């Protein structure tokens, strides 16, 4: 893909002398950004543009030009691509709109375009975007007029579906003191998609931080795998989270909204940083260009006691600890103060200390303290103080690098001064403390997750899989989902405990079975046609003597007329709290595991946790502990704590089951009764996918 | 207070020729901001400053100077104030630090200062702040150097405890196209406090929006009353919400943190807009300078489909409806588009339409639609497009005013351009759609609350109060809280239903009482010394025959040895869901009413709702409906809905009880059993305040 991002020759197709012509902006951008390769202009009419002739036919070009940039009406694109193929062009950046995002007809044009591309081995960027802008080498092929003065070269590369968002980020990143390497406006992703670009950027030495803006995640699983393969931070701005935006998203770049809860957890698992808006994206980029926040201990230095309090509020919100200053340190700092009207503490209020050299001295003393993980330096200056304040930024930068700790520099000043500093200095500036603290929290999470949760090994459970394979095969051949005993057998094979059960085929066996199981039992119908068992009377509970059981047996037998499947007899578990374990296969992210408290909690409070499988032990533990309602399992009102370990184990085994059998569409283990010792499933259902899996 | 904000003569005390002297900045600010009154300079040494002589003694001044601005070491302040008094100065702005925020000794100095001030009838601003800055008339008495160029005159006035925060807001408001009228840095509020200033600003014709920054709310009730008395919007930035910031807040301006949940609800009740950080404060100010958002119907116009999606996400988050465009309107808009590659819908993607006159045309068409309540106009421009884009802002302003609807203008552009526009234009500019949407939500809430909830009348329940007064008087005389039957009697008098009960003094009565009450009963001890009744065995439940009841009676009698109070026999209520009603008297906000679901819900999920009393019916209804767990009362899993109306009624009556009897410190009605019809309290406790109430 180097040829695409660093071409030696480019043909721009669709230019004209008309000042309203959009493709001429592409040419102008290439000139302004001093692109060094050859540029060829193609248009419908002959003419001269920027001193170069416009060819009316691709025929006239030499063979093997690296990249064609196309901005012509949609219906002309297939023909142009055919001509490109003949000329051995291998990369096409199609910026035209009017394809699948617009109409049925446009969708057909897309199909034809793709067919021709595949015939010639052409790879396509777009359509319906503003193509590629590589600030490194001046290959800026956007059809929007851009200014080299306003764009800063740097270490962030960005992938975006939308052209407008690409432009926005070009601008925001330039004034964020971090700068841009490459931006791809991916448009409809007819051929190349975010995974292709991402894998290129992961290996691109110029790219240190990767940003992605997506309206839909269609290749979730690949995204997670790519993200896990790199140590470069990846920040994702996922829009289109709500119902209202779905309509335009569909029109705009044919995006389909994902279940946002799955997106949220999946990204977290792969340590992809999720930005919920432009501002948090830029905050993340800023903080990731600093050394990492390795722990929780923070010092806040502030020129204003009031703003220090605002910062301390934010620090608490994000779970930081204000590092307690030792007495000796306090004394040293105290001796610096001219008028002794301020207490040295943390937050440290620099108060009416108007000596910038002293700020430097104090800052260095603080950064030096080994146990301190990060620093907020809150500065404010207006008027005459702005000029001498600039040097403080360099001090912060130097100390941050020397001691490898983030010094988040917050600066409240006049808007014009801020604009200048952001443009001129290569150290990130935050404005509000809230921004800086949220950013430091991102850095801490990123660092810890990379170090801890992602490193935890996957458990492996040895399971006799063949028998289950047979069960599923038979069920699929018979075009039904596994029946109750088959589902139980599957879970049992995976070591997920089920309340003791046995299938009874003849009434005469019933007594012996009940005797063996002990205590009250439930009787359950086994039939492919009765899926909502309890609604139809297919489940009869709390049978505590043989007579009642016999009556129940008769009733259920009648219900399942003609079926030779027998009746399932299961031990009643009256103790314990109900929880739900579940799994489903998401079209984008693959198998997803679910956990929640059962009954009223899941119905009223709708609190569940999700993880993309496979999960490791730490993730399984998180699934339980992140729920507020999980406190109920830990023992409230004097009750004894329940067996959370068995739940963790069951979640891990469920995860492996989903990984082992791609033909499983979903699993519902509901309820599971959690006891003081152990946890047993009482009911379960497995649904197979329609198509035969791998 | 006009004399304080618009003085005709000012004495600045504490100046010297020393370039490090802080008080000289005050003088310089007065000059730079062209303060028109007389200025007198007082210092320890003679000298000349800005061409004026420094007097070494207040004695030399004429009598009756309007305001003294004092910035001298704390220990000199009482003496100076004494001298001011003699010279008939009635207003002192004390900017010195080193008072109660710093040390015990400083606290004593404060006391002395206040004593002297009261002796002479001097009112004090501060100490430990940067005093008053009135941009209107140039009375800018801050000791920080300020620049008239950087500060915009306007319609927002601000009260802040902290000097640093005052400066920050001076700067932020100036570049928010709204501008400042007056800023008071209140410091330690030794004498004048936020209520005094607030009441002045409420009647100040130059102030249209009032902003307040507080680290503690000590006069909550007065704050609410003042806020309710005005139609001017009030925005409050309440810092010091967390544990961590409490320490510095105490040091900084002697602030004590309030229970943040009470603060949150109290402000909402009085329609004081709460800003959680600088950014949301400024967003609120911006939107309140626009016409109000009267409803929920929104149109998003955007140059970029991608950013339109981001905006639509935010719109959904804040509960707006994207107004569905009529077909005829769509067609009209559609005919404007040059290349038909974009679908006219809402959000409306203006796409590659590079014609700014068309934007104006479309915007006007949209603003005109009567059913549309507000508009987001999302613009983005860089480079050459920035200059022609400026006119669009004027268009937005003109349309917004003409049609009296908010047009929230979001503009993503180069940082320098944004700085220029914010300074030069008097129409608020948002950057991110998220900011604009959160701001429109503020406007909508403000408008609706003013119109609806605040207008709802208070109910009045006629209650025979004398008997209760007697009960409380006796309890206080005996230095105890009301006993169980007295608490029940009080609630009964207020029409809060209690499960049927009777006090039994002799065992022989027991049988008759149980017969009357019907069904199982509970027996409860009545004794001032046993407060945790159930822990000590003082409550015996579920007594379903007379024999058991008699045994229980004996046990309880033994427990309450020597007390002649009898035993309380109460009907058991086994049905119903448990809820808690409560009330307490907050030192700042006065009586507060609490509601929550009982048992596990309140213990594990800790979800309760609060309101400052008195509450009206709408507020009582909100108290219940705002709880997620309240869904349980509405009937889940096929259960029938419970009697929420009776709960609303009980909350209203509880509110009046707290208002009627200031001697009540707190009430706990826990549990209340809510039934399908009715809701009855099963236990209750009333605590009286130590001091005799009003």
Interface residues (C-beta under 8 A of the other chain):
Chain A: X20 X22 X73 X74 X97 X98 X102 X144 X145 X146 X147 X150 X160 X161 X162 X163 X164 X165 X166 X167 X168 X171 X172 X175 X213 X215 X239 X240 X241 X242 X243 X244 X245 X247 X248 X249 X251 X252 X253 X277 X278 X279 X302 X303 X304 X305 X306 X307 X308 X309 X310 X312 X313 X314 X315 X316 X317 X321 X322 X339 X340 X341 X342 X343 X345 X347 X349 X351 X352 X354 X380 X382 X383 X384 X385 X412 X413 X414 X415 X416 X418 X419 X420 X422 X423 X432 X433 X434 X599 X600 X603 X604 X605 X628 X629 X631 X632 X636 X637
Chain B: X20 X22 X73 X74 X97 X98 X102 X144 X145 X146 X147 X150 X160 X161 X162 X163 X164 X165 X166 X167 X168 X171 X172 X175 X213 X215 X239 X240 X241 X242 X243 X244 X245 X247 X248 X249 X251 X252 X253 X277 X278 X279 X302 X303 X304 X305 X306 X307 X308 X309 X310 X312 X313 X314 X315 X316 X317 X321 X322 X339 X341 X342 X343 X345 X347 X349 X351 X352 X354 X380 X382 X383 X384 X385 X412 X413 X414 X415 X416 X418 X419 X420 X422 X423 X431 X432 X433 X434 X599 X600 X603 X604 X605 X628 X629 X631 X632 X636 X637
